[in-house]
Amino acid sequence: MGCTQLNASELGGQLHGLFLKNGFLSNVVVGAGLVDMYAKCWGLDEARRVFDCMQERNAVTWTTMIAVYAHYKLPSEAMYMFREMKCFGHRPSHVTCNCLLSSFCERVRLDHSCDFITLTGFLRSIGMISCLEYGKQVDAKDVFFAMKEPDLISWNSLLAGLCHHGYGEKVVKLFDELRRTKIQPDKNTFISVVSACSHSGLVIEGVKYFDLMRKLYPGHPISMNLYASMVDMFARLGYIYEAEAFIRNMPVEPGPSMYKCLLSGCKLHGNIEVGEWASHRLLEQYPNDAATDLYSSVEFTGDTRVLG
């Protein structure tokens, strides 16, 4: 409504009277507009009073009221309206759910957001991401296991979230559960699993899952991110020569991130020999990316020969 945009309270009140006189308030579109106008011009209580006086409501009017509560950062009230909407037989739309999610923007409201995700697998994935963003892995798993048939997006969301927060062994266990389903893991699944192995010291498992990826997708190009995850795993955990051999035997040209991972591992574990090799390779193949890492390599070699 134009009155809303202009915040013209007096004109809005006159229009409301006109609508009432001519019987327009039974129109749900007009009703939704009035709720929105009253919320912006006179506040929450007045908007709710208009909503309660409406003779007919549809999904749009319920969504409008939920959006008002979201605007005033009242997630409990928004949740109540959401449940009432469903009780009255109105199906929430993606707009409704977006409005409800926006009311849970603060960390302290997270418990409510994890509680409300009960619609589609897509929304439940959003709910898991919201929970995992703040390390609430128990709530995220509750959302996940409440699904009748989790899809790959849902599996990947939970795996990536658990990996991000350092639950490596839980990632491995969950991946094994995935393998017992009919769902085929993709490259994103394996990146999460290998990264989890890297951060949890599970080298043998990481190699096993990388080999499984190649077995499941023979002839398919492997993601450079997955290659980088393998190098990072070897280098981080002190398997420097294995990381070097892995890079040398790659069927594609290694990216600069792989040499950087190897350099970090060499610096951490004091391997000067492989560190010099990685520095030279980085300089030769990626001179524009090499400077920072070359100078960092000097710190552990103590030898400026690595600069050329």
GITAMO-V214741 format. One record per residue. N is the residue number from 1. SS is DSSP state (H for helix, E for strand, - for the rest). Layout:
BEGIN
n->N ss->SS
n->N ss->SS
END
This chain:
BEGIN
n->1 ss->-
n->2 ss->H
n->3 ss->H
n->4 ss->H
n->5 ss->H
n->6 ss->H
n->7 ss->-
n->8 ss->-
n->9 ss->H
n->10 ss->H
n->11 ss->H
n->12 ss->H
n->13 ss->H
n->14 ss->H
n->15 ss->H
n->16 ss->H
n->17 ss->H
n->18 ss->H
n->19 ss->H
n->20 ss->H
n->21 ss->H
n->22 ss->-
n->23 ss->-
n->24 ss->H
n->25 ss->H
n->26 ss->H
n->27 ss->-
n->28 ss->H
n->29 ss->H
n->30 ss->H
n->31 ss->H
n->32 ss->H
n->33 ss->H
n->34 ss->H
n->35 ss->H
n->36 ss->H
n->37 ss->H
n->38 ss->H
n->39 ss->H
n->40 ss->H
n->41 ss->H
n->42 ss->-
n->43 ss->-
n->44 ss->H
n->45 ss->H
n->46 ss->H
n->47 ss->H
n->48 ss->H
n->49 ss->H
n->50 ss->H
n->51 ss->H
n->52 ss->H
n->53 ss->H
n->54 ss->-
n->55 ss->-
n->56 ss->-
n->57 ss->-
n->58 ss->-
n->59 ss->H
n->60 ss->H
n->61 ss->H
n->62 ss->H
n->63 ss->H
n->64 ss->H
n->65 ss->H
n->66 ss->H
n->67 ss->H
n->68 ss->H
n->69 ss->H
n->70 ss->H
n->71 ss->H
n->72 ss->-
n->73 ss->-
n->74 ss->-
n->75 ss->H
n->76 ss->H
n->77 ss->H
n->78 ss->H
n->79 ss->H
n->80 ss->H
n->81 ss->H
n->82 ss->H
n->83 ss->H
n->84 ss->H
n->85 ss->H
n->86 ss->H
n->87 ss->H
n->88 ss->-
n->89 ss->-
n->90 ss->-
n->91 ss->-
n->92 ss->-
n->93 ss->-
n->94 ss->H
n->95 ss->H
n->96 ss->H
n->97 ss->H
n->98 ss->H
n->99 ss->H
n->100 ss->H
n->101 ss->H
n->102 ss->H
n->103 ss->-
n->104 ss->-
n->105 ss->-
n->106 ss->-
n->107 ss->H
n->108 ss->H
n->109 ss->H
n->110 ss->H
n->111 ss->H
n->112 ss->H
n->113 ss->H
n->114 ss->H
n->115 ss->H
n->116 ss->H
n->117 ss->-
n->118 ss->-
n->119 ss->-
n->120 ss->-
n->121 ss->H
n->122 ss->H
n->123 ss->H
n->124 ss->H
n->125 ss->H
n->126 ss->H
n->127 ss->H
n->128 ss->H
n->129 ss->H
n->130 ss->H
n->131 ss->H
n->132 ss->H
n->133 ss->H
n->134 ss->-
n->135 ss->-
n->136 ss->-
n->137 ss->H
n->138 ss->H
n->139 ss->H
n->140 ss->H
n->141 ss->H
n->142 ss->H
n->143 ss->H
n->144 ss->H
n->145 ss->H
n->146 ss->-
n->147 ss->-
n->148 ss->-
n->149 ss->-
n->150 ss->-
n->151 ss->-
n->152 ss->H
n->153 ss->H
n->154 ss->H
n->155 ss->H
n->156 ss->H
n->157 ss->H
n->158 ss->H
n->159 ss->H
n->160 ss->H
n->161 ss->H
n->162 ss->H
n->163 ss->H
n->164 ss->H
n->165 ss->-
n->166 ss->-
n->167 ss->-
n->168 ss->H
n->169 ss->H
n->170 ss->H
n->171 ss->H
n->172 ss->H
n->173 ss->H
n->174 ss->H
n->175 ss->H
n->176 ss->H
n->177 ss->H
n->178 ss->H
n->179 ss->H
n->180 ss->-
n->181 ss->-
n->182 ss->-
n->183 ss->-
n->184 ss->-
n->185 ss->-
n->186 ss->-
n->187 ss->H
n->188 ss->H
n->189 ss->H
n->190 ss->H
n->191 ss->H
n->192 ss->H
n->193 ss->H
n->194 ss->H
n->195 ss->H
n->196 ss->H
n->197 ss->H
n->198 ss->H
n->199 ss->H
n->200 ss->H
n->201 ss->-
n->202 ss->-
n->203 ss->H
n->204 ss->H
n->205 ss->H
n->206 ss->H
n->207 ss->H
n->208 ss->H
n->209 ss->H
n->210 ss->H
n->211 ss->H
n->212 ss->H
n->213 ss->H
n->214 ss->H
n->215 ss->H
n->216 ss->H
n->217 ss->-
n->218 ss->-
n->219 ss->-
n->220 ss->-
n->221 ss->-
n->222 ss->-
n->223 ss->-
n->224 ss->H
n->225 ss->H
n->226 ss->H
n->227 ss->H
n->228 ss->H
n->229 ss->H
n->230 ss->H
n->231 ss->H
n->232 ss->H
n->233 ss->H
n->234 ss->H
n->235 ss->H
n->236 ss->H
n->237 ss->-
n->238 ss->-
n->239 ss->-
n->240 ss->H
n->241 ss->H
n->242 ss->H
n->243 ss->H
n->244 ss->H
n->245 ss->H
n->246 ss->H
n->247 ss->H
n->248 ss->H
n->249 ss->-
n->250 ss->-
n->251 ss->-
n->252 ss->-
n->253 ss->-
n->254 ss->-
n->255 ss->-
n->256 ss->H
n->257 ss->H
n->258 ss->H
n->259 ss->H
n->260 ss->H
n->261 ss->H
n->262 ss->H
n->263 ss->H
n->264 ss->H
n->265 ss->H
n->266 ss->H
n->267 ss->H
n->268 ss->H
n->269 ss->H
n->270 ss->-
n->271 ss->-
n->272 ss->H
n->273 ss->H
n->274 ss->H
n->275 ss->H
n->276 ss->H
n->277 ss->H
n->278 ss->H
n->279 ss->H
n->280 ss->H
n->281 ss->H
n->282 ss->H
n->283 ss->H
n->284 ss->H
n->285 ss->H
n->286 ss->-
n->287 ss->H
n->288 ss->H
n->289 ss->H
n->290 ss->H
n->291 ss->H
n->292 ss->H
n->293 ss->H
n->294 ss->H
n->295 ss->H
n->296 ss->H
n->297 ss->H
n->298 ss->H
n->299 ss->H
n->300 ss->H
n->301 ss->H
n->302 ss->-
n->303 ss->-
n->304 ss->H
n->305 ss->H
n->306 ss->H
n->307 ss->H
n->308 ss->-
END
